[in-house]
Amino acid sequence: MSELEFVKNTRRYLHQHPELSMQEYETTAYIEDFLKQLNIPYERPIQTGVIGYLEGNSNHTIAYRADIDALPIQEVNDVPYKSTVDQVMHACGHDGHTTALMLFTQRCKALFDKGELPHNVVFIFQPSEETEAGANQLIQSNVFDKYNIEKIYGVHIMPFEDVGTVAFKNDEITASATEYRFYLKGSSSHVASKEDGKAASEAMMHVLSQVTQIQQFHLNGLNRNIVHVGQFNVGEAINTVPENGYLEGTIRTYDTNDLEIVKNQMQKVAESVELLFGVTCTVDFAEGYPPTTNDAQLYDGVKEALTSLDLTLHELEKPYLFGEDFSFYRQLAPSYFVFFGTRNVEKDYIYGLHTNRLNFDEEVLISVADYYTALLNQGADK
């Protein structure tokens, strides 16, 4: 079987059988079977996902990561390999990431069998990137302690970059993602005696006004941040003073100090509500993913590996504003994350991540494996 046949068959099987975060049991079994056939040692430190390992000809260990989960999205693509699972789709390209790492794993085993694998390699097939931070779960399981990993690499497909282009940059390349939720509780009364109530609606207008001004008045204008209101609701009936209110949104930052400023201001807003309106207000934060930060010490090796391939390099000036749990791996070792373009207007591969029409040509996955191979073949100091 050619490598192109392998990536097409593998990616399309995975695409037809998507599973949500922490439910990737069939996907995990599929990868396990693949590793068994290659006679590669592996383990499952948490309920889904697989870690494989091959010992090379040096004392240096490099890790490569792919995420394996899908999204709760109904696919509309009319293709033979369309998702067979209702309301679940690989709409973020994780089927491609997994396939590329499997191809690279296959190449590494061939080198190992010939006694030519230059370094120790850890293959991370990680669950739950989309929710619950599968990367952090793996780290907290202590599965990596015994490997002494020196470098960790990962990739993501990018439909907004042309196929054949790779986007990358040092330092922050994706944002932190933190969710916030305001809960308001007033007291109801009939509208005819509205002065007897404590209107959550009045308080909500204050919260909305103050939250939407945080970015304008409290953050450095030279930094890129988002303080986004996703949805809100207030009230119970047409002729009563609203008693309950709720507001939620997301915060995207690259600077941890900016995130603390936003959270502190939101806490002050919540405290001010009771003083001004007699309405109780609390704000909760769901800590998301830290910004993905590429280590500058790996830059030369990454650029050399990319330059050795037939690819166009796009060194980004600004990071992307979405979150990515690859960010957690920096706790273990220097790490680097790049984006492989998949946009192809002629083939109608133009739809974005997390959309119900995301699709791409599997040939790009061979380029990903080529990139991984080029990194593997570099000297230990790259």
N, C-alpha and C positions, 0 to 999 in steps of 0.2 A: 504494500500500500504506500503510495506517495505521501509526502507530508501534506500536500494540499488536500488530498482525499481524507487524510486523518483529521485535519482541522475542520473540514466541512462536516464530516460524519459526526465527529464528537460534539462540535458546537451545536449542530442542529438537533442532535439527541437531547442535549441539555436544554436547548431552547424549547423543545416540545414538552419537557418535564420540569417546569420551574417549581421551586418551593420557597415559601416565605422564610423569613429570618427565624432561626432556631427550630425550624421544621424541616431542615434539609437532609432527611434521613435517606431517601433514595439517592440523592446526589452524593452523599457521603459514601453510601454502599458502592455506587458506580466508581468513585475514585479509589476506594479500597480495592475493588476487583482489579482495576487497572494497575495499582501498585503491586498487588499479589502476582499478577501475570509477569511483571517485570522483576519480581523477587527483590523488591525494595522494602526495607524495614520501615514500619510506620506505627503511629499510635493515635489514639483519639482521647485527648486530655479532657474534653468536655463532650456534651451529648451529641453534637454534630461537628463536622469538620475533621480534617486529617492533617497530620504532620508527618512527612517523609524525610528520610535522611540517607545520604550516601557519603562514605568516607573517601576522600581523595588523597592526593600525593603530597599534601603539605599540612601544616598545623593551622592553617587559616580556614575560617568557616564563613561562608556567604549564605544569606537567606533570601529567598524570593517568595513573594506573597501574591495570592489570588483570592478574591472573594467569591462566594458560591451562591449567595441568596438572590431571590427575585423580589418583585414588588407586587402589591395588590392592585394590579391594573389589568383591564380587559383588552387583550390584543385585537387590533383591527386589520393587521397585515393579512393579505390574501396570498399566503405562501404555503407550500407543502409541509413545511416544518413549523407551522403556527402552533402556539401553545395549546396543549390539550387540556389544560387546567383552567376551569372557569375563574375569571377574575384574578388570575395570577399570570405574570409575564416577566421575562427577563428584559426589562425596559431600561436597564442601566448598563448592559453589556457585560455583566458578570459571567455569563455563559462563555463569552469570548476570553475574558481574563483567565478563567479556569482552563479553557482549552489550550491557550498559549502556554500556560505553565505545565500542562500535561505533555505537550510536545517537547518542551525544554527538558522535562523530567526524562522523557524517552531518549533524548540525545545524551543526557548525562549518564544514563545507564549504559548506553553503547560505549561511551568513553571509559566508564568504570570497568566494563567487561574486558576492555583491551588494556587495562592498567594505565589509562591516560587521563583520568579525571584530575585536573590540576589542583583543586581545592575541595574541602568538605562542603557539602551543599545541603541546606535545609529547605524543603519544599513545604510552604505553608498554604494549605487550602482552607481558608478561614470562613467560618459562618458569620451570618448576622452583621454585615457591614451597614445595612440600611437602618437597623434598629438594634438597640441593646449592646452596641459596641463589642462585637465579637472579637476584635483585636485585643481589646483590654481584658476580656474574659480569658483569652488564651494566655496573656501575660500574667494575669493574676493566678492562673493555675500552676505557674512555675515550670511549665513544660520546657521552656527554653533555657533554664538554668544550666543544664548539663552540656549545652552545645557551644558555649563561648562564642556567640555570633559576633562578628566584627563589622559587618555591613548588611543592610537590608534594602532590597529594591522592590519597587512595585510600579505598576502601570495602570492607566485607565484609557479606555477609548474616548474619543472626543469628536462628536459629529459636527462641531463648529470649526474644526480645522480640516483642511483638505486631506484626502488620503495621500499618504506619502510624506506628510509633515508631522514632526514631533515637537510639541510645545513643552518648555521646561523653564525653570529659573531657580536661582538660589533663594534661600530663606523661605518666607511664606509663599505657598502656591495655592492653598485653599484656606478658607476661613474657619474660625471656630463657629459652632452652631449651638446656641443655648435657647431653650424655650422658656417663656414666662407666662404666668396666668394670674390675673387679678380676680378676686372674689369679693363682691360687694353685698352687704346685707343691711337694708334699711328697715322701715316699718310701714306697713300698708294702711291705707284709709280710703274711704270713699272719696271720689273726686269732688263731691259737694263740700267736703270738709278736709280739703287737701292739706291745710295747715296743721292737722293733727298727725300727719304722716312724716316720714323721713324718706325722701325720694332718692332711690338708687339711681334714677335717671339723671338727676342733677349732679350727683357724684360722678356718674359715668362720663358726663361731658367734661368734667374737670380732669379725670384720669386720661381721657383721650387727648385733651389739649396738652397736658403736661408731657405725656409719653412721646407724642409726636414732635415735641420741641427739644427732646434730649439731644438728638443728633445735631441740631442746629446750634444750641447754646452751650453744650457741656463737653463736646468732644473736639479734638484738634481737627480743624478743617482740612488739613493735609493728609489725614489718615482716612482710609476707606472703611466705613462702617455702615451697617444697616440696622435700624431699629424699626421693625415691621409689625404692624397690627394685622393679624390674620383674620380674626372674626370677633364680634362682640354681640351680646344681646342683653336686654334689660326689660323687666316688667312681666306682668301676668295677664292683665285684662284691660279692655279699652277704657273702663270707667273707674280704675283704681290707681292710687299712687303706687308706682313700682317699688317692690320690696327687694327684689333680687337682681343682681347684675353680674355679668361675667365677660372678661376680655382676655384674649390670648394672642400671642405672636411669637416672633423669633428674633434673636439678636445675632448678627454676624459681625465678628471682629477679627482682626489679625493680632492685635496687641492685647495682652492679658490685662494691662492697666486700663485700657478703654473698656473692657468688659466689666471690670470692677466699678468704674465710674457709672456705667449704665445701670448696673444692679443697685448701687447705692442711691442713685437718683430715683429709681423706681420704688425703693423702700421708703424714701422720703415722701413720694407722692402718696403711697398707701397710708402713711401716718398722717398726712395732712387732711385726708378725706374725713376722718372722724372729727377733727377739730373744726373743719369748715361746715360740715353738713350733718354731723351726728350719725353718719352711716359707717358701720364697721367695714374695714377693707384690709385684706391680706394679699400679699403677692408671693407666689411660689416660683422657684426656678428649677427646671430640669436640666442639669448640667449635660451638655452635649459633648461634641468632639472638639478637642483643641485644634488650633490651626495646624495644617500639615506644613512642616518646615523642612526644607531640603538643606542638608548639611553641606556647607561650602567646601569642606575637605574632600568630598566625593565628586565635585564638579568636573575636575579635569578628566577623571576616569569616565564619567558619564558622557561628556562631550566627545571624548576620543572614541568611545564605543559607538555613539550615534554617527559620528563623522565617517567611521569605517563602513557604514551601510549606505545604500542608495536612498537616502532620505533628505528631506528639506528640514533644516533646523530653524525653529521659531523660538527665540529666547524672549520670553514674556517680559513686559515692563511692569504689569500689574497682576496680582493673583486673581484666581477665580473666587467667586463669592458663595460657593457651596461648601458643605462640610464633607469630611472624608475620614474614616476611622483609621486609615493607615497612619495618621498622626500619632497614634499611641506607640508605634514601634520605635519611635525615637527614644523611648525610655530604655530600650535594650541596647541600641547601637546606633551609630550614624546611619541615616536613611536618606533615600532619594526617590522621588515620585515624578513620573513624566506622563504626558498625554499623547497618545498616538491618534492622529487624525483619521477619520473614516468618511468624511463628507465626499459624496460623489453624485453630482447633479444628474449626470446621464443615467445612473441607475436608480435615481430617486432616493438615495440615502442621504436625506437632508433633515431628518427630524431629530429633535433634541433628546437628551437624556430624560428619563422619567416620562416619556410620552408613549402613547399606545401604538406608535408607528415606528419606533426605533428599529433600525436594521442596518446591516453593514456587510461588506464583502469579507469573507473569512481569510482571504489572502493576507490581510494586515496582521493576522495572528502569527504568520510565519515571520514577519518582520519583528514582532515582539520577541519571539524565540531567538531570532538572530541577535537582537540587542542583548538579551540575557546571556547568550553564548559569548558575545564579545566581552561583556563584563567579566564572565568567568575566566576567560583566557588572559586577562590582564595580570600583571605582576601583583604581588601582595600589597604593594605600597600605593596602588592606584585608588 
